[in-house]
């Protein structure tokens, strides 16, 4: 349960927790992140209830929870902030999330827990103070959520990319940064083809991201992508990837005929009629 140290200097640290969820196949592997600048801290994509206890206890070894300034959410999926009620109870942190999800997030908590504790970020993003430095909240809409952000840390030069750059693997495997993108693509491709909305969005994002000085791309699932060549190759790959609505046509919108068997939890073809 020891976090992976992505970056550290005497004032600033970025830690990645990869293995707080059991690798039993019931829930997708997910990463959580702690950024500390002097005596200020932020958790990025804190996760669901499956991760809360281990993350909270693991964080206390590196940073006092009562000093936590922000819970930062790339979007509002359950693997991102389903544990929000417990964080609102155990810390004084503010939730930072897209304005699109600002009034949806309270559904994860008891009544009143989020009152005056939500920073709703407009579509254009912004610069969020953190200690003596800042995090840059970058637009990443429709990758895959309608209101979605990535987070760039200028000190470590890490770009936290949420569901972009995701790979399917175990928590232990996620601790090993990827430096050869071509060998890694098979673990990313199916996810990106379905969860990213369109190639247009990927190209617009890549044009923006290429302007940044990036040492590492760190997704919310799977391994970081590290090094100038691997990051450049990633940009090239997504700029040419057809995905989401690019791949859909009328065949995806047909009246269903398969039968869901509640015992086996499998799909069965429709039974043919006697006269069929």
N, C-alpha and C positions, 0 to 999 in steps of 0.2 A: 504493500500500500504506500510505499515511498514515492513521492511525486518525482517526475522527471524535471530536472532543472534546465529550462530552455535558455535562460540568461540570468546572470548575476553580476553586479558590481557592488561597491560598498553602500550604495544608496537605493538600488533598484533591482528587483528580481521578478522573473516570470516563471511560474511553476505550472506543470501540467499533470493532472491526475487522469490516468488512463484505465485503471482496473478496479474501480469502486463498485462495479456491477458484476454479478456472477456470470461467468462464461458458460451458461447452461442452455443457451439458445432461446430462452424465453423473451429476452429483451435485447435490443440492439446495443452494442458497445458504444459508449459515449465518453468524451473527454470533458473535463471541467478545468478552469484556469484561475489561478490566483496571481494578481499583479500587485506588487508592493513597491511604493515609492516613499522612502523615509518611514514616517509613521502613518501613512495613508494606504488603504488597500481597496481593491475591487475584485469581485469574482465575476468572471465572464461565463455565461451559460451554465448556471449552477446545477441544472439537472432536475430529475424527478425525485420522488421519495425514496426510490431504490438507492440513490447515491447520497442522500442528505447526511445520515449519521457519520459515515466514513469521511465524507468531505469536511464536515464541520470539525470533527476530531482531528483530521489530518491538517486542517488549516491552523488549528490552535498551536501546533508545533512550530509554526512559521510566522504567525501573525495573530494578535488578539482579536477575536471576533467583534468585541464591543467597539473597536476602532474602524470597522469596515464601513467605507463610505458608500459603495455602490454595489448593487447587483445589476449586471449589464446583460441584457438578453438580445440576441441577434433577431429572434422572432418569438412567437408565443406557443410553440409546440410543447407537448408534455415533457419530452426529454430535455427541454430547455429550462422550463420554469414551473413544472408541476409541484415542486417543493416550496413554492413561494410563500405559502402560509407559515411554514416553519422558519424560514429566513426572516420574515417580517416580525415574528414573535421573538426570535433569539438574537436579533441585531437591530441597530437603528439605521441600517443602510437604506438608501433610496433605490428604487427600481428605475433603470434607464431602458426604455423600450420605444419602438416606433409609435407615433401618435395613432396609427391605425389599430394598434393593440392595447392602447392605454385603458380603454373601458372594457376590454375583454379579460385582461390580466386579473382583475379583482374576483373573477369566478374561481380562481385557484385558492382563494383565501376566505376566511370568515369575514362577516360584515365589518366594515370600518378599518380593516388592517392596512389598506393601502391609502387611506385618506391623507392627503398632503405629503405623500411619499413616492410619487411617480413623476419622473421627468419624461414627458412625451416628446420624442425627437421628430422634427419635421422631415419630410422626404429628402431634403438636401443634406442631412447630417449636420455635423458640427465638431467643434473642439471642446472636449470635456476636461476640466482641470483635474489632475491627479497628483497630489503632493506638489513637488516643485516643477512637475512636468505636465503632460496632458496625454489623453488618448484622442485619436482622430476617428470620429464615427463616420464611416464611408457608406454611401448608398450602395445597396446590393439587392434591390427590389426584384422580386420574382426569381430569386435564387435560394430557395424555391418559394418562399412566402411573399405575399403581396407587399407587406411592409417588412423589410429585411435590411440589416446592416452588418457590415464587417468592421473590425476594430484594429487600427494601426497604432502600434506603440513606437514612436520615433526613437526612443532610447535603445531598445533592443533590436529595432528594425524588423519586428515580427508583425505579420498581418494575420489576424485571427479571422478565418474565412467561413465560419459556420458550416453550412452544408455544401459549400463549394470546395472541391479537392478531397471530398470524403472517399475513404476506402473501407472495404468490409474485411475486418480482421479481429483478432482477439486483443484484449487490453495489453497483454505482454508484447505482442507484435507491434502495437501502436507506439511503443516506446522507442522504436528504432527508426530514425529519420530516413527518408527516401532521398537518394542522390541520383538514381538512375530512373528517369520517368518512364521510359519505354517499357521496361520490365514491370512497372507498377500499373500501367494503364488497364490491364485486364481486371484489376481489383477495384477500379473506379468506374469503368465504362457503363455498365448496366445501370448503376445508381444515377449517374449524371444524365443518361438518356431519358430517364423517367422523371427525375425530380427537378431538373432545370427546365424552365418554361419554354425557351426558344433560343436558337443560335443568335438572334439579334441581340438579346440581353447579354449573352456571353461576350459578344464582340464589343458592346458598349462598355462593359465592366473592364475588359482587358485593356482597352484604350486608356481608361482612367488609371488602372493599377500599374501599368508600365511606367507611369511617371514617378512612382515611389521607389525609394531605395529599400529593397526588401532582402533580408537575410534568410527568412524562413516563412513559408505559408503553413499555417497550423489550423486544420479543420476540426470540427466538433466530433467527428468519428474517424478513427484510423490514424495513420502516421503523418507527422509533419513532412513537408517537402522542403529540402534544404539545398542551398547552393545556387549560384548564378545560372548554371547550365540547366539544372532541373526546373528551376522556376521559369526560365525562358521557354523551355520545352512545354511546360504546362500552359503558358499563355498561347503558344502556337497550337496546342492540342484543342483547347476549348474554343478558340476562334474558328475552328473548322468543324466543330462537333454539331451534328444535327441532333435535336433533342426535343422533348416535350411536344408542343403542338406541331412542330415540324414533321413529326412522325405519325400524327393522327389523321385519319380520314373517316368516311362514313362507316367503315367496318367496325370501328370502336364504339359506335352508337347504334346497336341493334337490340331489339327486344330479346331478353334472355330466354333461353330454353333449358339450360342446365338446372339440375335439382341439387340443393344443398342438403346433404345427409347430416343431421345433427348428432348422430351417434359416432360416425367416423370422422366428422368434420371435413369431409371431402366433397368435391363436386362430382355429380354423376350425370351422364348424358340423359336427356329427356327420354322417357319410355315411349316407344312407338305404339300408336293405337292399334286395336285389333284389325281395323280396316286399312291401316297404313301400309 
